[in-house]
Amino acid sequence: MESNSTSEFSSEPTQPTPPVAESFTAARTDFSRLTTAVAAIRQEMGKVIVGQHDLLEMLLTAILADGHVLLEGVPGVAKTLTAKLLARTLDVPFSRLQFTPDLMPSDVLGTSVFRPNTADFEFRPGPIFASVVLIDEINRAPAKTQSALFEVMEERHITQDGTTYPMQEPFVVLATQNPVEQEGTYRLPEAQLDRFLFKLNVGYPTLEDEIAILQGHHAGFGGTPLEVVQQVLSAEDIAALRRQVRQQRVEPKLLEYIARLVGQTRAHKGLYLGASPRASLALLNGAKALAALRGRDFVTPDDVQFLAPAVLRHRILLTPEREMEGLTADEIVKQIVQQIEVPR
């Protein structure tokens, strides 16, 4: 059994949020189906893994928001295992790709094969043609292979020999990378990083979780097969839940709040590169999905503040002076959240 607890998810909002108006206290949309499904997914994943509750919430948020996720953490903190377990709870096609320095774009997207009997070319889809695609160590492939993901991650289709091949819904890329190992790795292009809805930092487990891991292994439960995890949601279920999420209510002042937060990244003196409008859309869609997961049919500033680090940390670049001072992207995001007035 493996585990992890990520401290970034448990932090409190940096500013107190005004109380929600009384008319919003009761959800008008029935999210009981979603609540039941999330409880079932947690139960199924709990058969194999210890903890990871906050990370699971963020992954489910990304799936409901129709976004991709980049998981970054040192080896052995269950990044790949968590992604595989989550995929097993979904009744959709799944594929796993191990990125290597010699991987070619055709190894990912597919290739055209000549058929002598018909004197024609036939396209054979690659492993990217799945609903949940797990890319392990994504930063080990060179830029040529990374660029092959640009079209499919953003537009949900690929173009091969003048023909467009759409992805089936849902389509989610879960990618992992190791931040400490530099040999044989390539830095992801900014254009590709921007296509990830969230970048989640996966840290070490808490003492309690690690003790639970050891107790489980000592009792003989360490080799629990992944096959014990049962499917919970189908592609049709996910599509229906996404339709509910898109109907979430967002006050005009909250839209302005999101725009001001993202806009401040472009004016901050400590940043060389600010976030694009795609970050604003990511904050909006992510906040809608998070509110639904928490049983509300409206978005609050707390939702936006909670997601801001995961949405912005991979979309901004610090100036060399700030990097030399030891500042991090998360600290800059925290400063920006503190600077922008919370809507009332």
N, C-alpha and C positions, 0 to 999 in steps of 0.2 A: 504494500500500500504506500502511496506517496501523498504528499501534501504540500500546501503552501498557504501562507496568509500574506496578503499584500497590504502594507500599511497605507499606501496611497489612497485606497478606497475608503478607509475608515475615518479620514480626517473630517472634521466638522467644517461647515461653510465659514469663510473668513469674515462674512458680514451677516448680522442678524437679518432674517427675512421678515418683512411685515406680515402680520397675521392675514390669512386668506379670508376673503369676504365670506359672509355666512352663506350666500347663495351658492358657493362652490364647495361647501363642506361635504356634500353627498354626491358621489359619482353618478352621473346620469347614464353613462354607458355601462353595461353589465360586463365586467371583466372576470366573472367567476370561472369561466372556461379557461382563461389564461392563468389565473391563480392556481387552479387545480392542476394544470399542465406543468407549471413551474415546480409545484410541490412534488409531483411525480418524477420530474427530471432530477431534482435534488435527491430524491430517495434512490433512484436508479444509480446515479453517480456515486452515492454514498456507499454502495456495495463494494466499490473498488478503491475509492480515494477518500482521504481525510481532509476536511476543511474545504477550502477553495470557494466558499459561498459568495464572497464579494466578486471574485473573478468570474464566477458563473453568471452572476447578475449582469456584469458588463458584456459578456459574450452573448447572452440572451437579448440584451438591449440592442446589440449590433445586428443580430439576426432579424429582430422586429423592425429595425430601422433600415434594413436592406443595405448593410455596409460590411466592409472587410475589416479585419483586425490583425494588427502586428503585435505579437507577444515577444517581449524581450526579457531575458533573464539568464543567469548562469546555468550551466548544466546541472541536471538532477533535481530541478524544482517543479517537475511535472507539467511543463508547458505542453509538450506533445501529447502526453497522456490525457490531460484535461480536454484538449481539442478532440482527440479520438473518442473519448467517452461521450462528449456532447454530440458528436456526429452519430454515435450509435443510438442515441435516444431519438433521433429523427429518422423517419421512414422515407429517406431520400437517398439517391446515389452518392457514394463517397469515394474519393480517391486520395492517395497520398503520394507526394512527390518529394524525393530527396535531392535537393539542389547540389550540384557539384561543379567544379571549375570547367569540366569538359562538356557540360550539358548544352545542347543546341536548342534553338527555338522550336524546331520540328519535334523534339522529344517532349515538348510541353503541349503544343497546339495540335499536332498531327501533321500528316504529310500526304501528298498525292502519289498513288501507286499506279503504274501502268498495267492495264489488263490486256494481254495479247489477244484473248478470245473476242474482245469487243473493240480492240484498237482504240481504247479510250483510257483516260485517267480516272481513278476512283479515289475519293478523299477518305482517309481513315482517321477518325478523330483521335486526338491525344487524350491524356489523363485530365486535361483541364475541363473536359466535358463531363462534369459531375455537378451535383448541387452543393456539396460541401467539399472543398478542395483544401487539404492540409499540405502546406509547403514547409518542409523542415529545413532549417538553416538556409533561409532565402538569400542571405548575403554571401553565399559561397559561389553563386553563379555570376558570370561576367555580364557587362552592360548589355551585350547583344541579346542575351537570353532575358535579362530583366526587361528590356524594352518590348519584348514580345507580349508582356503582360499588360502594357499600357491600354491597348484597345479593349481587351476582354474585361478588365477590371472596371473600366469606366462605362463602356457602352454595352456590355453584356453580349458581345458577339465577336467573332473573328472573321477576317477576310483572307481567303486563300485562293489564289489563281483567279481573282476577279469575282469570286462567289462569297456571299456572306452567310455564315453559319451562326444562328442565334444560340445562346445558352438557355437551358431549361430553368424554370423558376422553382424554388429559390436558387440563387447562385451566390455563394459566400466563400471568400478566400480567408483561411486562417493560416497565417505565416509565423514562423518562429525564427529568432536569431539570438546569437550569443554575443553580448556586448564586450566581453573581455578578451576573446580570442581574435587576433588580428591576422595571423598567418593564413594565407589561402582564402581570404575573404575580400569582398568588394563593398564599398559604401553604396547604399541604395540611392539612386537618383532622386532629386527633390520631387520631380514629376511623379515618380512612383509612390513615394512616401505620402504625397498629397492625396492619393487614391485610397488610402486606408482611413476608414472612419475613426478608429481608435488606435493608439499605441499604448499598450498596457505593460507596465513594468512589473514583472513577476519576481517577488523577493523570496526570502527564506521563510520557512514555517515558524510559527510561534513555538515556544517551549512546550506548551500543552499539546499542540498538534504533533510535534515530533515525538513526544512521549507516546502518544496514541499510535503513531506509525510503528514504533518499536514494539509496543505491546501487541499490535496486530501481527507483526512478523513473528514475534516470539510464540504467539498462540497458534501459528500455522496458517494464518489468513493472508500471508504476503503474496501468495501466488494465485489470487482470485482471478479466474479467466474473464476477459472482457465480454465473453459470450453471455454472461449472466445479466448484462445490462439489456433491458427491454426497450423497444421503441415506444415513444409516447406521442409524437406529433407527426402527421403526414404533410406532404406538400400542400394539400388542400387546406389543412388546419393552419399552416403558416400563412398562406395567402389570405385566409379569412381574418386572422389576427392582425396582419399588416393593414388590412382595410380599416379595422377598428382604430389602429394607431394613427392612421392618416387623418381620422376625423377628430382627433384631440383638439380641444379648444385652447387657443393661445391669445392672450390679450395683446393689443397693438403696442402697449408700453413694453411688453416683454420682447417683442420683435425688435423694438428700438434698442433695448438693453443688449440683446445679442449682437446687433450691428455695432454698438459702441464698444463692446468688449473686443470684438475682432478688429475693429478699426483702430483701437488703441495699440495693437501689436505693430501697426504700420507707422505709428508716431513715436513709439518708445525709443529713447536714446540708446538703450542697451541692446537693441536688436538690429541686426544687419538685414534680415529678411522677415517681413511680417506675414500674417496668414491671409490667404485669398478668400474670396466669397464662398468658395467650396467649404471653408471652415465654418462660415456662418450657417450654411445649410446643414452641415454635420451636427452643429450644436442644436439646431432646431429639431431635426429628425431624431437625434439621440434623446433629447429631452422629452419629446412626445412618447418615445418607446419606454423610457425609464419611468415616466409618470404612470403609464399603463401597467408596467410590472409592479408598481407600488399601489395599484388599485385606484388610481385617480384618472378622471377624464379631462383634466386640465393641467397645464404646465405651470410650475412656480419658479421663481428665481433660484431656489435651492437646487432644482434639477439642473439648471444651467451651470451654476457654480460647481456642482459635484462633477460634471462632465468636462469642464473647461480644461483641466490638465491633460486628460486622455485625448481630447480633440486637438489641442494646440501644441503639445510638446514636440511633435515631429514635424510641425509645419512652420516653425520659427527657427531662425539662426541668430545666435548671439554674436555681438561684435568681438573681435579679438581681445579688446581691453577687458570686457566683462568675463570672458573665458579665463583670462589670466588672473582675474580676481577670484576665481573659483565659483562664480555664479552658475546656476543651472537653469534650464528652460522652465522647470517647474517653479522655481523661485520667481522668475520673471512673470510667469502667468499669475502667481499669487499676488504679486505687486499690482498687476493690472486689475485683477478682480477687486482689490481693496480700493483702487482709485475710482472705479466707475460706480456712480450712485445707483443703489438698488431701487427699482420702480416700486411705487406705492399705490 
